[in-house]
Amino acid sequence: MYILCAAPGILCVCLLIKLIVMKRSTREISQKLTEKLNEDTNTQIDISTVDRDMQRLAAELNKQIAMLRAERIRCRQGDNELKTAVTNISHDLRTPLTAISGYLDLLDREETSDTVRGFLTQIRGRTNAMNRLTEELFQYSIAAAQDPKLERVCLNDVLEESAAALYGAITERGITPNINIPEKRVERISDKSALMRIFGNVLGNAIKYSSGDLEVTLDENGTITFANISEHLKNADAERLFDRFYTVETGGSSTGLGLSIAKLLTEKLGGAVTAKIDNCRLTITLSFPK
């Protein structure tokens, strides 16, 4: 009788121990799975429990992690090969495009009819567009391949220098800029040339699409905002502005790589970039935390 009464208690204790072991194993698997996914390592998930079910779960996860790691390596190799191909192609295109531009310059000196002159103007426009696209492709592949050269940089100075370099282009478009830079130095460990490219590309986008205004603000937390109103942005998708080759306009001189390069470099420097469109007002925010 005593044994019969004790049996349920023993069973409950056994189930409780089983439950505790499974919970501990689950925490171990969860923690180690997160580590394996975030780290580039060949080590496997190894748990302390001898429970067969949990061991089988860990083994199955190890198989999936190995497959994911192999796929990641293949994607990385393919991405590197693509970047190399783009660099080589864009470099190879430079020579014939330079030759075409040279011949167009020679033809401009010749006596031609208005019809031929019109054709030459169209050819020059297309050639210039190809030159811009080739250069942007080359710069994108370089930006993707190079590692940042880190040093202590003052964001105030770099932003001011970037705005000054484009001030002529800003005023030519009839834009009255409002640039707010604090007196307190905002310093970061960063790459000055990369920052110049980021600020230049974002400012260049604003110059291209602004309806006449441009507001640039740097705060003491290392956040820079670029805001302008543009009628071109009515149907634009803010989330796609940083996609490669995405352009607001269907034609013209835009390559769609300027903001993509800015995003690529910003993330390489440990920063973040976002875009928001509200009533045709585009606000691009760059954040460089300490």
N, C-alpha and C positions, 0 to 999 in steps of 0.2 A: 504493500500500500504506500509505504514511504517512497519507494522507487518511482511508482506511478505519479506521485505528487511532485517529485523532484524533476521528472523528465521535462515538463514544459518550461521550468525555470532554466534548466541546462540548455534547452533548445533556444530560448530567448537570448541567453548569454552568447551562444555560438553565433546566432544571427547578428547580434550587436557587434561582436568582434569582426564578423564578415563585413558588415556595413562600414565600420571604421576603417578597415583595411582598404576597401574599395574607394572610399572617399579620399583617403590619403593617396592611393594610386592615381585616382582621377586628377588630383591636384598636381601630382608629379608629372603626369602625362601632359596636362595643360600647360604647365610652366615650361617644360622642356620642348614641347611642340612650338611654343612661341619663340623660344630661343633659337631653335633650328631654322624657323622661317625667317628670322631677322638676321641670322648670321650665315656667312658663306663658309660652312664647315661640312666635313664628311662624317662627323660623329653621329651616332644614332641615339634614339631615345632609349634610355636604360632605367628601368624602375626597380625599386628594392623588393617589391612584393613577389611572392612565388605563385600567386593566384594565376591559374592557367588562362582564364578568360582575359584578364588584364594583360598578361604576357602576349596573348594572341592579338589583342588590340594594339599594343605597342609595336609588335612585329609588322602588322598591316600598315600602321602609320609610317613606319620606317620605309616600307616599300614605296608608299606614295610620295614621301619626302625625296627619296632617291630619284623617282621619275620626274618630280618637279624640278629637282636640282639639274638633272640632265637636260630638261627642256629649257631651263633658264640659261644654261651654258650655250645651247644651240642658238637661242635668241640673241644672246650677247655677241656670239661670233658672227651671226648674220647681220646684226646691227653694225658691228665694226666693219664688216666687209662692205655694207651699203655706204657707210660714211666714207670709206676709202674710195669707193667707186664714184661717189658724188664729187669728192675732191678732185679726183683725176679727170672726170668728165668736164667739170667746170673750168679746170685749168686748161684742158685741151681746147675748149671752146674759145678761150680768150684770143688765141692767135688768129684764127680765121675772122673773128669779129673785128679785131683790130685792123686786119687787112681790108675788110669791107668798108669800115669807117674811113680808111685812108683813100680808097678808090672813090668813095662818095665825096670826099673833100676835093679830089681832083676834078670830078664831074661838075662840082659847083662852079668851077672856074671856066667851064666851057659854055659856049653859046647854045642854048637849048630852047625849045618851044615851051609855052606855058603848060602844055599837057605833060611833056616830059618832066618839067620842073615839079609839077604836082606829084608825079610818080616818084621822083627822087625824094620829095618831102615825106611821102608815105614810107618809103624804104628806110630812110634815116630814122623815122620815128620807131619803126619796128626793130631796127638794129639797136637803137638806144635802149629799148625795152629789154631786148635780149642781153645787152651788156649789163644792165642793172640786175636782171635775174641771175645771170652767171656769177656776178660778184657776190650777190646775197647767198647763193648756194655755196660758194667757196667760203664765205665768212661763217655760214652756219656750220659747215663741216669742221672748220678750224675751231670754232667755239665749242663744239661737241667733243672734240678730241683733246683739247688742251686742258691741263689742270691749272687752277688759279695760282697766281704768285702772291701769296699772302704777305701783308705788311700792315702797319698801323696807318689808317687813312681817315682823313677828316671829311665827312659827308658834306659839310657846309661848303668846303672849298671845291670839291668835285662837282657838286650840283651847280654852283656859281660858274665854274669854268665851262661846264656843258652848256648852260644857258647862254653864256657870252659867245661861245663858238657858233651858236645858231641864231644869235640875235638879229643878224642881217636878214636871214630867211624868214624870221618871225615878223619883222617890220614890213618886209616886202609883201607879205600876205595881208597886210593891214590889221595885224593882230596887236592888241595892246596887252602885254603880259602883266600879270600881277604875281610877283615872286616873293614869297615870304620865307626868309631864312633866319633862324634865331642867332643871337649873338653868342650864345653858349656853344662851344665846340662839341659836335656829336661825332665821336670817333669810334671806329670799328676796325677789327682785323679783317681786311678784305683785299681785293685786287683793284687798284685804281683804274687800270685800262679797261677792265671788265665793267666797272661802274660807269665809266665814261661811255662805253658802248650801250649799256642799259639805258642811261638817262638820255643819250642821244637818240636812240631808237624810239623811246616813248615820246620825247619832244617832237621828233620827226613825224610821228603818227598824228600828234595834235596839230602840227602845222599843216599837214595835208588835209585834215578834215574839219578844222575849226571854222566856225561861222564868224569869228572875229574876236573871240575871247580866249584866254588861257590863264589858269590859276595854278600855281605851283607852290606847295607848302611842305616844308620840312619841320617836323616837331622834334623835341628833345629825346623822344623814345626811339628815334631812328626810322620813323615812318614818313614816307614821301608820297604826297598825292598830286596827281596831275588831272585837272578837270577842265573840260571845254564843252561848249554846245555845238552840235553839228546836225544839220538836217539830213546828212547822209546816213545817220545812225538810226533812223526811224524803225527800220525792219532788221537791224543788226542783232546778232545773237552774242551777248556779252561773253558767254562761256566759251564761244568758239573764236574769239578774237586772237587768242594765243595759239591756235592751231596752225600748223604749217600750211602755207599756200591759201589760207582762208582770207578772202578780201571782201570788204563791204561793197566795192564797186565791181561790176562784171567785166570791166575793161580798164583801159587807161594804163597808168604807169606803176600801179601797185603790184608787188610781188607776193605779199602776204607772209613774208619771212621776218620783218622787222620786230614785231612784238613776240614772235616765236623765239627769236634769238634772245630778246630781253628776258623772257621767262626762263629759258634754258640757263642763262648766265646767273640770273637771280637765285635760282634753286641751287646752282653749283656753289654759290657763295653762302648758302645756308639761310637765304631769305625766302620770302613768299611774295607772290604778286596776284592781285585780283582785279577784276573789272566789273563795273556796274553801270547800267544805262537807265536813266530816269528822265523821262520827257526830253529825249534827245540830248541829255547831258551825260557825257561819258566821264567817269571817274576811275582812273587807274591808280591803285594803291600798292606801293612797294614797302615791304617791312624788312628791316634788318635788325633783329634783336641782338642783344649783347651775347 
